[in-house]
């Protein structure tokens, strides 16, 4: 069942949640993840724990094109590629080590005010459902626009024995 569910897009957050914060910890299909919006406005979904020392990336620093770990400063983009490993780059001068590091990442898309994630095998199967144009959204909008009448009073029933009941007015 888990493999089947991974082959579908799942709504994980609303876009409005990122107006006042830039990261959000998410648990989806038994995986701990961090959803973030970088300064360029791109959303990314990475594994919660950093590939280096398993620090919590939900406390990371959002940068122009990715998320930087708050513990050792490794930066990752939305595809999970390591953009910089500060000490490793300066001590050895070899950037090939950085190219070998890959943080688990999943594709996300914004649609209809929601952020959808795909955790299945790549390439992602189709696109997330268009919530704004969905045939289910129209009845919900119509129902929200109508004024609901006052709820009806429900008759109370007292139970006198296991075999008889009587309606109370």
C-alpha positions in Angstrom: 0.0 0.0 0.0 2.9 2.4 0.7 4.3 2.0 -2.8 0.9 2.8 -4.2 0.4 5.9 -2.1 3.9 7.2 -3.0 2.8 7.3 -6.7 0.3 10.1 -6.1 0.7 13.8 -5.3 -0.2 14.7 -1.7 -1.2 18.1 -0.3 1.2 18.9 2.5 0.8 22.6 3.3 -0.9 25.8 2.3 1.0 28.6 0.6 -0.2 31.1 3.1 1.7 29.2 5.9 4.9 30.6 4.4 4.0 34.3 4.7 5.5 34.6 8.2 8.0 31.7 8.3 10.2 30.0 5.8 10.5 26.4 7.0 8.0 23.8 8.2 8.5 20.3 9.5 6.3 17.8 7.8 5.7 14.0 8.4 4.4 12.3 5.3 4.1 8.6 4.6 6.3 7.8 7.7 9.1 10.1 6.6 10.2 13.2 8.5 10.7 16.1 6.0 11.3 19.8 6.0 9.4 22.0 3.6 11.0 25.4 2.9 10.6 28.4 0.7 13.8 30.1 -0.3 14.4 33.8 -1.0 13.8 33.3 -4.7 10.3 32.0 -4.0 11.0 28.3 -4.8 9.6 25.6 -2.6 11.8 22.6 -1.7 11.2 19.4 0.3 14.2 17.7 1.9 14.8 14.9 4.4 14.6 16.4 7.9 18.1 15.4 9.0 21.2 16.7 7.4 23.4 14.2 5.5 26.4 15.4 7.4 25.7 15.1 11.2 21.9 14.5 11.1 21.1 18.0 12.4 17.5 19.2 12.1 17.1 21.2 8.9 13.9 22.8 10.0 16.1 25.1 12.0 18.2 25.8 9.0 18.9 29.2 7.3 17.0 29.9 4.1 19.2 31.3 1.4 18.7 32.6 -2.2 18.5 29.2 -3.8 18.4 26.6 -1.0 18.5 25.7 2.7 21.7 25.8 4.8 22.2 23.5 7.8 22.4 25.4 11.1 25.0 23.0 12.5 27.9 22.9 10.1 26.6 25.2 7.3 26.2 22.7 4.4 23.7 24.2 1.9 21.3 22.1 -0.2 19.1 23.1 -3.2 15.6 21.8 -3.8 17.0 18.8 -5.8 19.1 17.7 -2.7 22.4 18.7 -4.3 25.1 20.1 -1.9 25.8 23.7 -2.9 28.5 24.3 -0.4 30.3 22.5 2.4 32.3 25.4 4.0 35.1 23.6 5.8 35.5 20.8 3.3 35.8 23.3 0.4 38.4 25.5 2.2 40.5 22.8 3.8 41.0 20.5 0.8 40.2 22.9 -2.0 38.5 19.9 -3.6 34.9 20.6 -4.6 34.5 17.0 -6.0 33.7 15.8 -2.4 30.7 18.2 -2.3 29.5 16.8 -5.6 29.2 13.3 -4.1 26.9 14.5 -1.3 23.2 14.1 -1.9 20.4 15.0 0.5 17.1 13.0 0.0 14.7 15.4 -1.8 11.3 15.2 -3.4 9.6 17.4 -6.0 6.9 19.9 -4.9 4.5 22.0 -6.9 2.3 24.9 -5.9 -1.3 24.7 -7.2 -4.5 26.3 -6.1 -3.0 27.7 -2.9 -1.7 24.3 -1.8 1.7 22.7 -2.0 1.8 19.2 -3.3 4.6 16.6 -2.8 5.4 13.5 -4.8 7.4 10.8 -2.9 7.3 8.1 -5.6 9.8 7.0 -8.2 11.1 9.5 -10.7 10.1 10.9 -13.0 7.0 12.2 -11.2 3.7 10.8 -12.5 1.8 13.6 -14.1 0.9 16.8 -12.3 -0.9 17.4 -9.0 -4.7 17.8 -9.2 -5.8 21.4 -10.1 -7.7 22.2 -6.9 -9.0 25.5 -8.1 -10.6 24.0 -11.3 -11.6 20.7 -9.8 -15.1 19.5 -10.3 -15.3 19.0 -6.5 -14.3 22.6 -5.8 -17.4 24.1 -7.5 -20.0 22.5 -5.2 -17.9 23.5 -2.2 -17.8 27.1 -3.3 -21.6 27.1 -3.9 -22.3 25.5 -0.5 -20.1 28.1 1.2 -21.9 30.9 -0.5 -25.4 29.8 0.6 -26.8 30.7 4.0 -27.5 27.6 6.1 -31.0 27.5 7.8 -31.3 27.1 11.6 -30.8 23.5 12.6 -33.9 21.5 13.3 -34.7 20.4 16.8 -34.3 16.8 17.3 -36.9 14.9 19.3 -35.5 13.5 22.5 -36.2 9.9 23.3 -36.3 8.4 26.8 -35.7 4.7 27.2 -37.9 3.1 29.9 -37.0 -0.5 29.3 -35.3 -2.7 26.8 -38.6 -3.1 24.8 -40.4 0.2 25.0 -39.4 3.8 24.1 -41.5 7.0 24.4 -41.1 10.3 22.6 -40.8 13.3 24.9 -42.3 16.6 23.8 
